[in-house]
Amino acid sequence: MDPAGPGLAGDPGAFSGPDVTEGDRAMTRGALVARRLVTSAEPPPVRGRGRLRSIERGGVAWDDAGTLVFVGDAGDLPWPATSGSPDEGCIAPGFVDPHTHLPFVGWRADEFEARLGGRTYRDLAGEGGGIARSARLLAAASDDEVVAFCLPIAREMAALGTTALELKTGYGLSVEAELRQARLARTLADAITQTCTVTLLACHAVPPGMTRADWARAACDELIPAAAAEGLADAVDIYVEDIAFDLDDLGRVAAAAAAAGLPLRCHADQLGHSGAAEAGAALGARSADHLNHIGAEGVAALGAGGTAAVLLPASTFLLRATAPPVEDLLDAGGAIAIATDCNPGTSPVCSMPEAIAIGCTLYGIEPASALVAATANAAWVLGLDDRLGRLEVGMRADLVLLEEADVSQVAYRPGHDPVAATFVAGERVGGARTAAGPGGA
């Protein structure tokens, strides 16, 4: 194989083109071919172990609007391929990252070192570290500084195949500061190539000087209605944990979200068992995330209900935490999604291929199922499944060209960049190589 990748010229560095939005692009029709094309075999939410539909020597074509008009055999393309080779690589849907904590500013590597030395996440949070520390860093930075910090991370995500992602608040810890972070999320979304949704993490940590009950009341009575009125949020989230908020707070946040017309999500059972997974499912939550200590009742609830299990394997790996019972979730018929949990404290990871690799090794997820979890099901969690997450005619041409035809290579080589090129609406926005014509340069 050409070391530059399938049908691509050799540029040793990652793509670092301009940050542009879809409205700025000169959209042109195109076509891509590869030795194999894969996509979810069924629409989301895919329950249990996801399967892939595979086309040997497959191709896709998109129109001037960046919409797929053909998915099938490369020999039947409606016009000649503009990149790729029918003898190399794999076309797959672009990765969708359904759980990140962008925008933030500043890293917390010293806390990582402290945990290696025996400190716990609870220890650091109790001393003003963790979420509270990131809140102070955000408060001290200007809007321009926050966006400038986040742009290279978003570019790296695009280079590694992420074509859509969640942005989230939770580092404001006051009504106005949470609204500011939501506005920053919208600003960041406008500045980058990927599609973004914004989640209002209304209850992440108890602000200094307030009680848990007082902040939960302010979040429900003031913050959620204000964010909804300004159009700043696409979903509402809460962190249910013994150091954060409880099941009663979850019920209040769910009611406030419903009143605002916003779907509910919840951080559930990460540091210990709380019953948040089954409570979230009973409340109709779109997802329950983390799930390291989910119990049998939670597994059954996610298997039977309409709540997806968003798995965050990089966080589990870096915290050296107990892995969730993923086999039980799959056996119960749960719909799983995979995300990076990109954040400065417990998962400074922005690579979906790395999250997939860790998830396969640490959680025992099969590579095909992991790809469905990182594309179709992840898009469903964010409410984007009507246009993203699968390769189907009528959907947007958000896709990745993987350098190897076998998708198991993504999980097999953790730390390796498997993405030859990333496309959003048919425009190349990233990848470790530069696109050329069929067969390479």
C-alpha positions in Angstrom: 0.0 0.0 0.0 1.1 3.6 -0.7 2.3 4.9 2.7 0.4 8.0 2.0 -2.9 6.1 2.3 -5.6 4.9 -0.1 -5.6 7.1 -3.1 -4.1 10.0 -1.2 -0.9 12.0 -1.6 1.7 12.0 1.1 1.4 14.9 3.5 3.1 13.8 6.8 1.3 16.3 8.9 -2.3 16.5 10.0 -4.7 18.6 8.0 -4.8 22.1 9.4 -6.9 24.1 7.0 -9.0 27.1 7.9 -11.8 26.9 10.4 -14.9 27.5 8.2 -18.6 26.8 8.4 -20.7 25.2 5.8 -22.0 28.5 4.6 -18.5 29.6 3.8 -17.7 26.6 1.6 -17.9 26.5 -2.1 -19.9 23.3 -2.3 -19.1 21.0 -5.3 -20.3 17.6 -6.1 -17.9 14.7 -5.7 -17.4 11.0 -5.3 -15.2 8.7 -3.2 -14.3 5.0 -3.8 -12.5 2.4 -1.6 -12.0 -1.3 -1.4 -14.8 -1.5 1.1 -17.7 0.6 2.3 -19.4 0.0 5.7 -22.4 1.5 7.5 -24.8 0.4 10.2 -27.0 -2.4 9.0 -30.1 -0.9 10.6 -31.3 2.6 11.7 -30.7 3.7 15.2 -31.1 3.2 18.0 -29.5 -0.1 17.3 -30.0 -2.4 20.2 -27.6 -5.1 21.4 -24.6 -5.8 19.2 -24.6 -3.6 16.1 -24.0 -5.1 12.7 -22.5 -3.5 9.6 -23.7 -3.5 6.0 -20.6 -4.0 3.8 -20.1 -3.3 0.1 -16.9 -4.5 -1.5 -15.3 -1.9 -3.9 -17.9 0.5 -2.8 -18.4 4.2 -3.5 -20.4 7.2 -2.5 -21.3 10.4 -4.5 -22.7 13.7 -3.2 -24.3 16.6 -4.9 -23.5 20.3 -4.8 -25.3 20.6 -1.5 -23.1 18.0 0.2 -26.0 15.4 0.3 -25.4 11.8 -0.6 -27.1 10.8 -3.9 -25.4 7.4 -4.3 -24.2 4.7 -2.0 -23.2 1.4 -3.6 -20.9 -0.4 -6.0 -18.1 1.8 -7.2 -18.7 0.7 -10.7 -22.2 2.3 -10.7 -21.2 5.8 -9.6 -23.1 8.5 -11.3 -19.9 10.4 -12.2 -16.1 9.6 -11.9 -14.6 9.4 -8.5 -12.8 12.5 -7.3 -10.7 10.6 -4.7 -9.9 7.2 -3.3 -9.0 3.9 -4.9 -11.2 0.8 -5.3 -8.3 -1.3 -4.2 -7.5 0.3 -0.8 -9.2 1.7 2.3 -12.6 1.8 3.7 -15.4 4.4 3.6 -17.3 4.7 6.8 -19.7 7.3 8.3 -17.9 10.1 10.1 -17.5 9.6 13.8 -20.1 11.4 16.1 -18.8 12.2 19.6 -21.9 12.4 21.8 -20.2 13.4 25.1 -17.6 16.1 25.5 -17.0 18.9 27.9 -15.9 21.5 25.4 -15.7 24.5 25.6 -13.2 24.7 28.4 -9.8 26.3 28.9 -6.7 24.9 30.6 -5.6 21.4 31.4 -5.2 19.7 34.8 -2.2 17.3 34.3 -1.2 17.8 37.9 -4.4 16.2 39.0 -3.6 13.2 36.8 -0.2 12.9 38.6 -1.9 13.2 42.0 -4.3 10.4 41.2 -1.3 8.2 40.1 0.1 9.0 43.6 -2.9 7.7 45.3 -5.3 10.6 45.5 -8.9 10.0 44.4 -11.2 12.1 42.2 -13.3 12.7 45.4 -10.1 13.9 47.2 -9.3 16.5 44.6 -12.9 17.7 44.2 -13.1 18.2 48.0 -10.0 20.4 47.9 -11.3 22.8 45.2 -9.9 20.9 42.3 -11.8 19.1 39.5 -14.9 20.8 38.2 -14.5 23.8 40.5 -11.0 24.4 39.3 -12.0 24.3 35.6 -14.8 26.8 36.5 -12.2 29.2 38.0 -10.1 28.9 34.8 -13.1 29.6 32.6 -14.1 32.6 34.7 -10.6 34.0 34.4 -10.3 33.7 30.7 -11.8 36.0 28.1 -14.3 34.7 25.5 -11.6 35.0 22.8 -9.1 33.1 24.9 -11.6 30.2 25.5 -12.4 29.9 21.8 -8.8 30.1 20.8 -8.0 27.3 23.2 -10.7 25.1 21.9 -10.2 25.6 18.1 -7.0 23.3 17.9 -8.8 20.6 19.8 -11.8 20.7 17.4 -9.3 20.7 14.5 -7.6 17.6 15.9 -11.0 15.9 16.3 -11.7 16.6 12.6 -8.3 15.2 11.6 -9.2 12.0 13.5 -12.5 11.6 11.8 -15.1 13.4 14.1 -17.7 15.1 11.9 -20.2 15.9 14.7 -20.0 16.4 18.4 -21.7 17.5 21.6 -20.6 20.7 23.4 -21.5 21.2 27.0 -21.7 23.7 29.8 -21.1 22.8 33.5 -18.0 24.9 34.2 -20.0 28.1 34.9 -21.4 27.3 38.3 -23.7 30.3 38.3 -26.7 31.2 36.2 -24.9 33.9 34.2 -21.7 32.0 33.9 -23.5 28.9 32.7 -25.3 31.0 30.1 -22.0 32.5 29.1 -20.5 29.0 28.5 -23.5 28.1 26.5 -23.0 31.2 24.3 -19.4 30.3 24.0 -20.4 26.8 22.8 -22.6 28.3 20.1 -19.7 30.6 19.1 -17.4 27.7 18.9 -19.9 25.7 16.9 -20.1 28.5 14.4 -16.3 28.6 14.1 -15.6 24.9 13.3 -16.4 22.6 10.5 -18.3 19.9 12.5 -21.9 19.9 13.4 -22.4 20.6 17.1 -25.2 20.3 19.6 -25.1 22.1 22.9 -26.1 20.4 26.2 -26.8 22.5 29.2 -25.2 20.6 32.1 -27.3 22.5 34.6 -26.3 20.5 37.6 -22.6 19.5 37.4 -21.2 20.6 40.8 -22.5 22.6 43.7 -21.3 26.2 43.5 -19.2 27.5 46.4 -21.4 29.2 49.0 -24.5 27.4 47.9 -26.3 24.3 49.1 -27.1 21.5 46.7 -30.8 22.2 47.1 -30.4 25.9 46.4 -28.4 25.4 43.2 -30.8 22.7 42.0 -33.6 25.2 42.5 -31.8 28.0 40.7 -30.9 25.7 37.8 -34.5 24.6 37.4 -36.3 27.9 38.0 -33.8 30.3 36.3 -31.0 28.7 34.3 -32.9 26.1 32.2 -35.8 28.5 31.3 -33.3 31.3 30.4 -31.1 29.0 28.2 -34.2 27.7 26.4 -35.6 31.2 25.9 -32.3 32.3 24.3 -32.0 29.1 22.2 -28.7 28.2 23.8 -29.4 24.5 24.5 -30.4 21.4 22.6 -30.6 19.1 25.8 -30.3 19.3 29.6 -27.9 17.2 31.7 -27.3 16.5 35.4 -24.5 14.8 37.2 -26.0 12.3 39.7 -23.3 11.3 42.3 -22.8 11.4 46.0 -20.5 14.4 45.6 -22.9 16.2 43.3 -26.7 15.8 42.9 -29.3 13.2 43.9 -32.3 11.4 42.4 -34.7 14.0 43.6 -32.7 16.7 41.8 -32.8 14.5 38.7 -36.5 14.5 38.9 -36.7 18.3 39.2 -34.3 18.8 36.3 -36.3 16.4 34.2 -39.4 18.4 34.9 -37.7 21.7 34.1 -36.2 20.3 30.9 -39.6 18.9 29.8 -41.3 22.3 30.5 -38.6 23.9 28.3 -39.1 21.3 25.5 -35.6 19.9 25.8 -34.5 16.3 26.1 -32.9 15.0 29.3 -29.5 13.4 29.7 -27.8 12.3 32.9 -24.3 11.4 34.1 -25.2 8.1 35.9 -23.4 5.6 38.3 -19.9 6.8 37.5 -18.2 6.8 40.9 -20.7 4.6 42.7 -24.1 3.1 42.3 -26.9 5.7 42.6 -29.8 4.2 40.7 -29.6 7.1 38.2 -29.6 4.8 35.2 -33.0 3.3 35.9 -34.3 6.6 37.2 -33.2 8.4 34.1 -34.8 5.6 31.9 -38.1 6.0 33.8 -38.0 9.7 33.2 -37.5 9.2 29.5 -33.9 10.4 29.4 -32.2 10.3 26.0 -29.1 8.8 27.5 -27.4 7.7 30.7 -23.7 8.2 30.5 -20.6 6.6 32.2 -22.4 3.7 34.0 -19.3 2.2 35.6 -21.4 1.1 38.7 -24.8 0.5 37.1 -26.7 -2.2 38.9 -28.9 -5.0 37.5 -32.0 -2.9 37.7 -30.3 -0.2 35.6 -29.2 -2.7 33.0 -32.7 -4.1 32.7 -34.1 -0.6 32.4 -31.7 0.5 29.7 -32.3 -2.8 27.9 -36.1 -2.4 27.9 -36.5 1.4 27.6 -35.6 4.2 25.1 -32.5 5.5 26.9 -29.1 4.9 25.3 -26.1 3.9 27.3 -23.2 6.3 26.4 -20.0 4.6 27.3 -16.8 6.6 28.1 -13.9 4.1 28.0 -11.1 6.7 28.0 -12.3 8.1 31.3 -12.5 4.6 32.7 -9.0 3.9 31.5 -7.5 7.2 32.8 -9.2 6.9 36.2 -8.3 3.2 36.4 -12.0 2.7 37.3 -14.3 -0.3 37.3 -15.6 -1.0 33.8 -19.3 -1.0 33.3 -21.0 -4.4 32.6 -21.2 -3.8 28.9 -21.8 -7.5 28.1 -24.8 -7.4 30.3 -26.1 -4.2 28.7 -25.7 -5.7 25.2 -27.3 -9.0 26.3 -30.3 -7.0 27.7 -30.7 -5.3 24.4 -29.3 -1.9 25.4 -28.4 0.6 22.7 -24.8 1.7 23.3 -22.9 4.7 22.1 -19.2 5.5 22.5 -17.8 9.0 23.2 -14.5 10.5 24.2 -15.7 12.5 27.3 -13.1 15.0 26.2 -12.4 17.1 29.4 -9.4 18.6 31.1 -9.6 16.5 34.2 -10.5 12.8 33.7 -10.4 12.3 29.9 -8.1 14.7 28.0 -8.8 12.6 24.9 -10.3 14.0 21.7 -9.8 11.0 19.4 -12.8 8.8 18.6 -10.5 6.1 17.2 -8.7 6.0 20.5 -12.1 5.8 22.4 -13.1 2.9 20.1 -9.8 1.1 20.7 -10.0 1.4 24.5 -13.7 0.4 24.4 -13.0 -2.7 22.4 -10.1 -3.8 24.6 -11.3 -2.7 28.0 -15.1 -3.3 27.6 -14.9 -6.3 25.2 -17.0 -4.5 22.4 -16.6 -6.1 19.0 -15.1 -3.6 16.4 -18.2 -3.7 14.2 -20.5 -3.0 17.1 -18.1 -0.2 18.3 -18.3 1.5 14.9 -22.1 1.5 15.0 -21.9 2.9 18.6 -19.6 5.7 17.4 -21.7 6.6 14.4 -25.4 5.7 14.1 -26.2 5.4 17.8 -24.1 8.4 18.7 -26.0 10.5 16.2 -29.3 9.3 17.7 -28.2 10.4 21.1 -27.6 13.9 19.8 -30.9 13.9 17.8 -28.9 14.1 14.5 -29.8 10.6 13.2 -32.1 12.0 10.5 -29.1 13.3 8.6 -25.9 12.0 10.1 -24.3 8.7 11.4 -25.0 6.5 8.4 -24.2 6.3 4.7 -27.6 6.5 3.0 -29.0 8.4 0.1 -30.4 11.7 1.3 -28.1 11.9 4.3 -25.3 14.4 4.5 -21.9 13.3 3.1 -20.2 13.2 6.4 -17.7 10.3 6.2 -14.2 9.1 6.8 -11.8 7.3 4.5 -9.9 4.8 6.7 -6.5 3.7 5.5 -7.3 0.0 5.9 -10.2 -2.0 4.5 -10.7 -3.9 7.7 -12.5 -1.7 10.3 -11.0 -3.9 13.1 -7.7 -2.1 12.4 -9.2 1.0 14.2 -9.5 -0.9 17.5 -6.4 -3.1 16.8 -3.9 -0.2 16.7 -4.6 2.2 19.7 -2.7 5.4 19.3 -2.4 5.1 15.6 -4.3 7.5 13.4 -6.3 5.3 11.0 -8.0 8.2 9.2 -6.8 9.0 5.7 -9.4 11.8 5.1 -12.4 13.3 6.8 -15.3 14.8 4.9 -18.1 17.1 6.1 -20.9 17.6 3.6 -18.6 16.4 0.9 -15.8 18.9 1.7 -12.5 17.5 3.0 -11.9 19.0 6.5 -9.3 16.8 8.0 -7.3 13.6 7.9 -3.6 12.8 8.1 -3.2 12.8 4.4 -4.1 15.2 1.6 -6.7 14.0 -0.9 -5.7 13.4 -4.5 -7.4 11.7 -7.5 -8.2 8.0 -7.8 -5.2 5.8 -7.3 -3.0 8.5 -5.6 -0.5 11.0 -6.8 
